[in-house]
């Protein structure tokens, strides 16, 4: 028995190097303690001991740790434990190593800046008139002949300059008008925001402040939150910041988070992502030297569950048939109403979603790629924790969601990571060996999505794995690793962490690609569309880099259609959100678009499982579907 | 020197029979003490010792009272003082007699129920579709084939039943939808509110609650606040309540209250009228057995300063040239935002005003009388603390405001009162003597507006006063009263209070009628309209009764136009507010109407003073303008 304070069962956990301490119940996990202390520990599996990411070092005191394969004997000797598997028995002191820490100052996501060619094109389609904008006005002072009210004088001038048939201002603004207008000599800058079919006069400021108008576009991903700071006047991107979604502490998968919201309270999940966004905005404005009061709007795109968490809408009905959202197209709200810190009267917009499992991120993608006005058959695949597939033929569009898991986002695989500095984003298997490239040319820390696709496709094309994904133990680099086979891409001691791809990782990747391919296949069959008619395949997602189309097809992630052009379009969720922020026409198009797309639920499909299982082979059980791959790799021929 | 507590200068004032006590600084007035204690003392002049209404009896302790003519020697002996003129020197005990107390349970205002003939006519003009209404919906439950969001399902059904191109709901409503819809078996009642050009879904309730939809129409008068409870579904009036506007403690005149707001804080004036309205609503719903949550909207009409106080808009610019409002057409706001207690999401609407000194009460009047669609020349006179005059010819309308003072509202004259029980509302001078009628046939307590007009006109027509308004001391009933001449209408000891009209009261009435007549005269001259072309004269106001047109003309309050029909239309501010509440078309018409009327500021007029002075005679200095009166009374002939 430990000595115990009379009448209390509380123990103290101190985190190094932060120096933050917190009191928790004896028996709590270190992960809970870290959450309570506000220490941003990486946790991908939601505290189930599966991901092995929440490694911390116990420097003093006593904990009880469950056995795990994620730690080597040497590490255990050094005091390493998985925070989620270690229960506190006494006052303890714990060190959080850098790799286990979700950095507040996340590295800029390269991916979020790239691949904007289609966005640029779509941008030309829409008039640049931001949803929220400033207008400098010089009003004629009132006289006895022209003595209408201050509000009416202001509105009259606004209407001379802008289209605003329905114009409204809140009481707080009206109360401030008389002193403001007179103090400013009738020269003021108003902020106008589109709300539904109406325009709200959000604020009035003295003098000419029309140049100071900023907005933030946010891709609220299940794994990653990516933000761009936009100059609403010039349309320029002033900065980009990204970080993992802190909700991952509640579970990697959407469903798990919905259950967590039901059990622990929706406000916890809301608070987590809101604080992520607040932190990113704080970074963005500091770097760009922009004042918080001049950030007037936030435009978010995300899957339906993410926008529910963000707005505090109950997500429970999303996880049960018939998978219904509380709201697919929520109204713009005061950002402050959900806790987002920008101008106190600034607005939060959400790109409208298509269905319970096909969200506004897909609407944004169809907008950013210009596919909303496609005239030929196309396929759009957005690869995230869920993979969404949209098939269209120019007249109709139908969308489905496949539960891919986060493998392609750099999570759920042993050495996966987000496309931040040190991530291996490209891998080539050449005759002379394996080459890789990292983000920022820094020492390798792990694999991001494009690196994982390159590695698994490369292993297959180079014959390291067979069509079922099994590693050949006799190949160079294939090693025994914690009781299973693994391909060691980077050995330890190169001044970098060891980077491996395990047998289990490969199975994860195959399951992910099979789920996506099955969705594509089912939509094609259900809509009776000849695959050969497809001219364009757009692949969106936060991979970290362009993907070699040959690798994507060899993996069986993308159908093998020699007549179709495959284009990697990057993070179109973010690109679409930016378009909406910069153009009210684009946002109006997004609203129409979300209603135009038909949602097809794969759960409905009697042959889904069959399609999924058949797609788990490399590239596919049915080789006739992958003629190019068969020809290139000479599959089916006797070796 | 008085004995004094060390270190403090506070004294205690206890009010009987309430038993409420309050500590105030030595030297404070009893009126201030009463305000601090929440004792509703009548005070018309705002604490200047002029109205003589705040009579209280000092039962113990020491006060220093300024001399006043409002109290007889007997009263002073009994301990009577004017609360505003009495300064507290020690702990005191004070009795508040019933006549000095603003009853919380004010008697129903007869006037507010009457004179609705033009309103009924105007009501037929507009479709009865209230600004806020309930709709019972039976939704098809979601299926895999029809699994749109809860919001979208609800909106789809609303749009099948109602015109709502732009439909919005707040986050709070959306957050409650999923459990509500499922718990109610998809049978719900929604509340829809018109806000600008959009419809807000204010709330959703389980089951069919469409019958429980109520609204309150309010005439926010400078002197009196009148409320009607409306059944929004049937259009019926369920109850009427009125009371003096508590802001009178800050001054009788609008300008004085604006100064008080600047000195003491706008929130005090706002709080006063908001609590009046809350008290009246509480009474109305108790009597009608209506739940507060089912009161969904409040529609207020009042002059521009009154709506500024109500909404907390700074009124300061109204009192200085060029007399500009903060907002003439304020947007609908959540009633709770200004402290009005109805359904927490219920809305407060304000009938839009015309100019800084011609408010929404006049817009409401032009609406309720149907004059907004007049095709012939007309004159509309709304007599309140300010008298507003609108002249129109079918094509144009021009409005002006005359500072009449509250004489016709039963205030500012010695025995004046609101048209509550016991008010003398009709007076006839016949050969056999003077007859009078009281509200509720109760013992006379004072004179309301129509009684005052009847009395002064009667005195003139019967020869008790000459053309300058001087009382003839030799006539029966004309007595010496506190140092001036007065006509005693009701002697003391008839089981009732003495009711007199003093020489000074008559002068007040003549000033009031002169201000209004001058405005009429100036508008006619400025617009170049031949008076003979006028076919209709509408007179609105809270007089307490119909007024004899002959008396109104004999007084010179209304022009002497034999070809014009004079109609008394009662409280059209309230009638118009009711119309707006019951018909969104009527409210939309009020918005257009307010913009159509041109505001003419009398301050602009170089011959205003001349016109005013000429109109102070009975009926007017220029007898040629009053041919009928001259003929009937044989004026100008040698006696």
Interface residues (C-beta under 8 A of the other chain):
Chain A: X142 X143 X144 X147 X148 X149 X150 X151 X152 X153 X165 X166 X168 X169 X170 X171 X174 X175 X177 X178 X179 X182 X195 X196 X197 X198 X311 X312 X313 X314 X316 X317 X321 X322 X323 X324 X325 X326 X327 X328 X329 X330 X331 X333 X337 X338 X353 X355 X356 X599 X601 X603 X604
Chain B: X142 X143 X144 X147 X148 X149 X150 X151 X152 X153 X165 X166 X168 X169 X170 X171 X174 X175 X177 X178 X179 X182 X195 X196 X197 X198 X311 X312 X313 X314 X316 X317 X321 X322 X323 X324 X325 X326 X327 X328 X329 X330 X331 X333 X337 X338 X353 X355 X356 X599 X601 X603 X604
